[in-house]
Amino acid sequence: MTVAAVHDHQCCIDKALACADNLCAQRDVRFTPIRRRVLELIWRSHEAVKAYDLLDQLRSFEAAAKPATVYRALDFLLEQGLIHRVESLNAFIGCNHAEQRHELLLLLCERCHRVEELTAPAVMEALAQELAEANFAASHKALEIHGLCRHCAMAA
């Protein structure tokens, strides 16, 4: 049986939307239907999604959606920490730890295209030490590692 066969992905979507509802209410920011739908579309899989793919999917919900519609929603979701930008793919994934600001380690599978988010405190502490020794003040830290996930590596 594959991992996908036992994984209840609707649970991931429901959890992400409930978290977003809660955080937006706490922060007194508007979680509009468009923003909600874009977040839901991002969470449809554990793969990174490009903005124009989101636009195509969004048009079934909002026929008049334009690129600016998607980019405004993405900007809001990024600002609220509900999603992350996968820089190397120019795409977006949902955040598993939206309740707290955090540094980012992403594992990107080159075969199945899943993206796994890790907090990896030991890695981030080592990185912080290296940055301090280099006297470099980082404004943002995100590490992206490309390779094979454990499931694809086992199948290879």
C-alpha positions in Angstrom: 0.0 0.0 0.0 1.4 3.4 -0.9 1.7 6.4 1.4 -0.8 8.3 -0.7 -3.3 5.4 -0.2 -3.2 5.8 3.6 -2.8 9.5 3.8 -6.0 11.5 4.5 -5.2 14.6 2.7 -8.5 16.3 3.4 -7.4 16.3 7.0 -4.4 18.4 6.0 -6.6 20.9 4.1 -9.1 21.1 6.9 -6.4 21.7 9.5 -4.7 24.4 7.4 -8.0 26.2 6.8 -9.0 26.0 10.5 -5.5 27.3 11.5 -5.9 30.2 9.0 -9.3 31.1 10.2 -8.1 31.2 13.8 -4.9 33.1 13.1 -6.6 35.7 10.9 -9.3 36.2 13.6 -6.6 36.7 16.3 -4.7 39.1 14.1 -7.8 40.9 13.0 -7.1 40.5 9.3 -9.6 39.6 6.6 -9.5 36.0 5.4 -11.6 36.6 2.3 -13.2 33.9 0.2 -10.5 34.3 -2.5 -7.7 34.1 0.0 -9.3 31.0 1.5 -9.7 29.4 -1.9 -6.1 30.1 -2.9 -4.9 28.5 0.4 -7.1 25.5 -0.2 -5.8 25.1 -3.7 -2.2 25.2 -2.4 -3.0 22.5 0.1 -4.6 20.2 -2.4 -1.3 18.4 -2.6 2.0 18.4 -0.8 3.6 19.6 -4.1 4.7 23.2 -4.8 2.2 25.1 -6.9 3.0 27.9 -9.4 0.9 31.1 -9.4 -0.4 30.6 -12.9 -1.5 27.1 -12.1 -3.4 28.6 -9.1 -5.0 31.1 -11.4 -6.2 28.4 -13.8 -7.7 26.5 -10.8 -9.1 29.6 -9.2 -11.1 30.5 -12.4 -13.5 27.7 -11.7 -14.3 29.5 -8.4 -14.0 33.1 -9.6 -14.3 33.4 -13.4 -13.1 37.0 -13.4 -9.8 36.1 -11.6 -6.7 37.8 -13.0 -3.1 37.3 -12.2 -3.2 40.3 -9.7 -6.0 38.5 -7.8 -3.8 35.5 -7.2 -0.7 37.6 -6.4 -2.6 39.7 -3.9 -3.9 36.5 -2.2 -0.4 35.0 -2.2 1.1 38.2 -0.7 -1.4 38.1 2.1 -0.9 34.4 2.8 2.9 34.9 2.8 2.6 37.9 5.1 0.5 35.9 7.5 2.9 32.9 7.4 0.3 30.6 6.1 2.4 29.6 3.0 6.0 29.5 1.9 7.6 30.4 -1.3 9.8 27.7 -2.8 12.4 30.0 -4.4 14.1 27.5 -6.7 10.7 26.5 -8.2 9.1 29.9 -8.1 6.1 28.2 -6.5 4.3 28.0 -3.2 3.5 25.4 -0.5 1.3 25.4 2.6 3.0 26.0 6.0 2.8 23.2 8.6 3.8 25.5 11.4 1.8 28.7 10.7 1.2 29.4 14.4 4.8 30.6 14.8 7.3 32.4 12.7 10.2 30.1 11.9 13.1 29.4 9.7 12.7 27.1 6.8 14.2 23.8 5.6 12.4 22.3 2.6 13.1 18.9 1.1 12.0 18.8 -2.5 11.7 15.4 -4.1 12.8 15.4 -7.7 10.7 12.3 -8.6 7.3 12.6 -7.0 7.6 16.5 -6.5 6.4 16.4 -2.9 7.8 19.1 -0.6 8.4 18.4 3.0 8.8 21.2 5.5 11.1 20.7 8.5 12.0 23.0 11.4 15.4 21.3 11.8 16.6 23.3 14.9 20.0 21.7 14.9 20.6 22.7 11.2 19.4 26.2 11.8 21.5 26.6 14.9 24.6 25.5 13.0 23.7 27.9 10.2 23.2 30.8 12.7 26.6 30.1 14.1 28.2 30.1 10.7 26.4 33.4 9.9 27.6 34.9 13.2 31.2 33.9 12.5 30.9 35.5 9.1 29.5 38.6 10.7 26.5 38.3 8.4 23.1 39.6 9.5 20.5 37.5 7.6 17.1 39.0 7.0 15.5 35.7 6.0 16.7 32.0 6.1 15.3 29.3 3.9 17.1 26.2 2.8 15.9 24.1 -0.1 17.4 20.6 -0.6 16.6 18.7 -3.8 16.8 14.9 -4.0 14.6 11.9 -3.4 12.2 11.5 -0.5 12.4 8.4 1.5 9.5 6.7 -0.4 11.1 7.4 -3.8 14.5 6.4 -2.6 13.1 3.1 -1.3 11.4 2.5 -4.7 14.5 3.2 -6.7 
